[in-house]
Structures are given as C-alpha cells and as structure tokens.
Amino acid sequence: MKGALLIAGTTSDAGKSMVVAGLCRLLARKGIRVAPFKAQNMSNNSAVTVEGGEIGRAQAMQARAAGLAPSIRFNPVLLKPGSDRTSQLVVRGQVAGTMAAGDYLTRRRQLADIVNTELQSLRDEFDVVICEGAGSPAEINLRATDLANMGLARAGNLPVVVVGDIDRGGLLAHLFGTVAVLEPEDQALISGFLVNK
C-alpha cells in the first residue's frame, strides 16, 4: 500500500477542495507522484476528462494542480441533481441512469466496490493519493451509506484530517462536535485538524 489521506470538513464549503488542490500542488512540486480522489461528488458543475467522460470540476482542478490530465479515475461517482428527489448518476464518467434517494440504498454496494477498486488502483500507481470527503463526516444520519467520508476512510484505513473554516465562527465547536458524534472506530482514524483561512 502506498500513502493516502482523507481531507474531511466540518461543513460543506469548509475549503476541502482547495486544501486537496494545494496539497497536490505542493507534493507535485517536490517530485512526489500524487493524485486527487473524490469517491462521490454531488454537483452539476462537471468537466470533461481525457477519456471523454465527466467528473466534478473541482477534481479536474485538483488533477491540474497535481500536474495530471483530468481522469474519470479521480471521481468515479458523480451525482448531478435534477430535482429535490432525483439525480443523474454518472459512474466512471458515463451516465448510468437517474437515481432517486431510495435507489441509492440498493446500489450502494455496487458503487462502493467501484470506489474502492478505483482508490486501490490509484494507490498502487501513485506515491500519494489525497482524497476529498463530501459535506461533513458528522452527518451521522448518512453514515450507513457513506462512500466519501468515514466509510471510505474505514474501507481504505485512511488517516483523516478535518478542515474547518475559521470565518464561519464557532470553529472549535465544529471541530470538537464533528469528532464527538463519530463512532469510536471512525474517531480512531482522525489524525489532525486544519484551520482554513
């Protein structure tokens, strides 16, 4: 196994995408072969990859920061919201249908297998993989179906750094609360905190 790390956030928009991009650029400049990875993204902002597929725009930017062309490998599952209840499902860059919230439960195992396979492939090829979480790992109502936060960290035995945005106020409470609500097995993977801005 090669090195990998998960950047999780206390909230959406805590700065995870930029932190991942910054770490990718820093490591690439040091001659370390690094790749970004976001297991599952929910966004209508996508970018075209070298394979002709689509991934989240943030992962395309992170790839460029790492000195790489955007690839479907860096964001294997993309959900593009179409309404309050359905999303277009893009798997490995290709549209795989429309999915309602209830459908997610039935497809989770298949999607988890895809995510874990892609992450392992990147870990085998690169020196370091910097993973980006989605939203917050403290959304415990979503933990059972989580593919991008502590579910990914536990599956890949990844150390986790929790990022919080100091401009939002209450940062220490956000950091403490995020860890406090996690299961003990997830808490054990928390390796550090990063104050953004």
URDA-V37533 format. One record per pair of residues at least 12 apart in sequence whose ideal C-beta (glycine too) atoms are under 8 Angstrom apart, sorted by the first residue. I is the first residue (numbers start at 1). GAP is how many residues later the second one is. Records with the same first field share a line. If there is no record, write none. Layout:
I = GAP ; GAP
//
This chain:
1 = 122
2 = 121 ; 122 ; 124 ; 125 ; 126 ; 127
3 = 120 ; 124 ; 125 ; 126
4 = 33 ; 115 ; 119 ; 124 ; 125 ; 126 ; 127 ; 152 ; 154
5 = 18 ; 123 ; 124 ; 125 ; 126 ; 153 ; 154 ; 155 ; 156
6 = 125 ; 126 ; 127 ; 143 ; 146 ; 147 ; 150 ; 152 ; 153 ; 154 ; 155 ; 183
7 = 12 ; 13 ; 16 ; 123 ; 124 ; 125 ; 126 ; 153 ; 154 ; 156 ; 187
8 = 125 ; 128 ; 129 ; 141 ; 142 ; 145 ; 152 ; 153 ; 154 ; 155 ; 170
9 = 124 ; 126 ; 127 ; 153 ; 154 ; 155
10 = 126 ; 128 ; 152 ; 153 ; 154 ; 155 ; 161 ; 164 ; 165 ; 167 ; 168
11 = 124 ; 125 ; 153 ; 154 ; 157 ; 163
12 = 123 ; 124
13 = 152
14 = 122 ; 149 ; 150 ; 151 ; 154 ; 182
15 = 148 ; 150 ; 181 ; 182
16 = 116 ; 117 ; 147
17 = 41 ; 44 ; 45 ; 115
18 = 178
19 = 144 ; 175 ; 177
20 = 16 ; 42 ; 110 ; 111 ; 112
21 = 15 ; 37 ; 40 ; 41 ; 44
22 = 43
23 = 107
24 = 12 ; 38 ; 39 ; 41 ; 42 ; 106
25 = 40 ; 41
27 = 39 ; 100 ; 101 ; 103
28 = 37 ; 38 ; 39
32 = 95 ; 96
33 = 92 ; 93 ; 94 ; 95
34 = 32 ; 92 ; 93 ; 94 ; 95 ; 96
35 = 28 ; 31 ; 33 ; 38 ; 39 ; 87 ; 90 ; 91 ; 93 ; 94 ; 95
36 = 23 ; 26 ; 27 ; 29 ; 30 ; 38 ; 93 ; 94 ; 95 ; 96
37 = 22 ; 36 ; 37 ; 38 ; 81 ; 82 ; 85 ; 92 ; 93 ; 94 ; 95
38 = 18 ; 20 ; 21 ; 36 ; 37 ; 93 ; 94 ; 96 ; 110
39 = 36 ; 37 ; 38 ; 76 ; 79 ; 80 ; 92 ; 95 ; 108 ; 109 ; 113
40 = 36 ; 37 ; 38 ; 39 ; 71 ; 75 ; 94 ; 107 ; 108
41 = 14 ; 15 ; 17 ; 18 ; 34 ; 36 ; 37 ; 38 ; 93 ; 107
42 = 36 ; 37 ; 38 ; 39 ; 45 ; 92
43 = 13 ; 14 ; 15 ; 35 ; 36 ; 37
44 = 36 ; 37
45 = 12 ; 13
46 = 32 ; 34 ; 44
47 = 12 ; 13 ; 23
48 = 22
49 = 20 ; 21 ; 22 ; 23 ; 44
50 = 19 ; 20 ; 21
51 = 20 ; 21 ; 42
52 = 41
53 = 19 ; 37 ; 39 ; 40 ; 41
54 = 18 ; 24 ; 36 ; 39
55 = 15 ; 16 ; 17 ; 19 ; 20 ; 23 ; 38
56 = 19 ; 22
58 = 74
59 = 15 ; 16 ; 73
60 = 14
62 = 12 ; 68 ; 70
72 = 20 ; 21
73 = 45 ; 48 ; 49
74 = 48
76 = 15 ; 16 ; 38 ; 39 ; 42
77 = 12 ; 13 ; 14 ; 34 ; 37 ; 38 ; 70
78 = 12 ; 13
79 = 20
82 = 16
85 = 15 ; 16
86 = 12 ; 13 ; 14 ; 15
87 = 12
89 = 18
91 = 20 ; 23
92 = 22 ; 26
104 = 41
105 = 40
108 = 37 ; 39
111 = 36
112 = 35 ; 39 ; 43
115 = 32 ; 33 ; 37
116 = 39 ; 40
119 = 12 ; 33 ; 37
120 = 36
123 = 33
131 = 21 ; 25 ; 27
132 = 16
133 = 15 ; 16 ; 19 ; 27
134 = 14 ; 15
135 = 14
136 = 13 ; 42
137 = 12 ; 13 ; 16 ; 23 ; 25 ; 41 ; 45 ; 49
138 = 39 ; 40 ; 43 ; 44
140 = 41 ; 42
143 = 40
150 = 32 ; 33 ; 36 ; 39
153 = 33 ; 36
154 = 31 ; 32 ; 35
157 = 32
158 = 31
159 = 30 ; 32 ; 33
160 = 29 ; 30 ; 31
161 = 30 ; 31 ; 32 ; 33
162 = 13 ; 16 ; 17 ; 28 ; 30 ; 31 ; 32
163 = 30 ; 31 ; 33
164 = 14 ; 29 ; 30 ; 31 ; 32
165 = 31 ; 32
166 = 29 ; 30 ; 31
167 = 30
171 = 24
175 = 18
//
